[in-house]
Amino acid sequence: MIKNSHRYIRTLVNGQKLMKDTGNKYRVVGQREYKGKPDKNIPAGATVTLQIIEDHSEPIIDKATGRVKDNNVFETFDATIIGVTYPLPFNKGDYVALEDFKEEISYYINFNLILRFGGIKLLKAVNMQNNGGGNNVAGQTK
């Protein structure tokens, strides 16, 4: 048996489903610089903390109680936008959409999602009720 086999396991993330379930609309909570991983060919960029503002995923039933579990509305997560210049031109409270999910360098490990994207765009407030729209302001898809 291989000892510490966890270091050889990588669980993939279905980023497209995440973006679909959340309507790909998020509120900016904060941002910080991402140094990149040159040894793994991952360029520098910015990591943004985002708040989920809608959740259209299928309800999950708690097996023990039979009740519907709470959804992800108002939960936060981090997403790294690679190949962009830090700081991004967003303020706390701005609404954004993520672009160009990088499945090959995103993964799930130890109950954490490591999510990487190639772009992020600002959403116009008037379009929040009509599924987005908006203009690219950073990290255009390559």
VENWO-V857257 format. One record per residue. N is the residue number from 0. SS is DSSP state (a for helix, b for strand, c for the rest). Layout:
n=N ss=SS
n=N ss=SS
This chain:
n=0 ss=c
n=1 ss=c
n=2 ss=c
n=3 ss=c
n=4 ss=a
n=5 ss=a
n=6 ss=a
n=7 ss=a
n=8 ss=c
n=9 ss=c
n=10 ss=b
n=11 ss=c
n=12 ss=c
n=13 ss=c
n=14 ss=a
n=15 ss=a
n=16 ss=a
n=17 ss=a
n=18 ss=a
n=19 ss=a
n=20 ss=a
n=21 ss=c
n=22 ss=c
n=23 ss=c
n=24 ss=c
n=25 ss=b
n=26 ss=b
n=27 ss=b
n=28 ss=b
n=29 ss=b
n=30 ss=b
n=31 ss=b
n=32 ss=b
n=33 ss=b
n=34 ss=c
n=35 ss=c
n=36 ss=b
n=37 ss=a
n=38 ss=a
n=39 ss=a
n=40 ss=c
n=41 ss=b
n=42 ss=c
n=43 ss=c
n=44 ss=b
n=45 ss=b
n=46 ss=b
n=47 ss=b
n=48 ss=b
n=49 ss=b
n=50 ss=b
n=51 ss=b
n=52 ss=c
n=53 ss=c
n=54 ss=c
n=55 ss=c
n=56 ss=c
n=57 ss=c
n=58 ss=c
n=59 ss=c
n=60 ss=b
n=61 ss=c
n=62 ss=c
n=63 ss=c
n=64 ss=c
n=65 ss=c
n=66 ss=c
n=67 ss=b
n=68 ss=c
n=69 ss=c
n=70 ss=c
n=71 ss=c
n=72 ss=c
n=73 ss=c
n=74 ss=c
n=75 ss=b
n=76 ss=b
n=77 ss=b
n=78 ss=b
n=79 ss=b
n=80 ss=b
n=81 ss=b
n=82 ss=c
n=83 ss=c
n=84 ss=c
n=85 ss=c
n=86 ss=c
n=87 ss=c
n=88 ss=c
n=89 ss=c
n=90 ss=c
n=91 ss=c
n=92 ss=c
n=93 ss=c
n=94 ss=b
n=95 ss=b
n=96 ss=b
n=97 ss=b
n=98 ss=b
n=99 ss=b
n=100 ss=b
n=101 ss=c
n=102 ss=a
n=103 ss=a
n=104 ss=a
n=105 ss=c
n=106 ss=b
n=107 ss=b
n=108 ss=b
n=109 ss=c
n=110 ss=c
n=111 ss=b
n=112 ss=b
n=113 ss=b
n=114 ss=c
n=115 ss=b
n=116 ss=b
n=117 ss=b
n=118 ss=b
n=119 ss=b
n=120 ss=b
n=121 ss=b
n=122 ss=c
n=123 ss=c
n=124 ss=a
n=125 ss=a
n=126 ss=a
n=127 ss=a
n=128 ss=a
n=129 ss=a
n=130 ss=c
n=131 ss=c
n=132 ss=c
n=133 ss=c
n=134 ss=b
n=135 ss=b
n=136 ss=b
n=137 ss=b
n=138 ss=c
n=139 ss=c
n=140 ss=c
n=141 ss=c
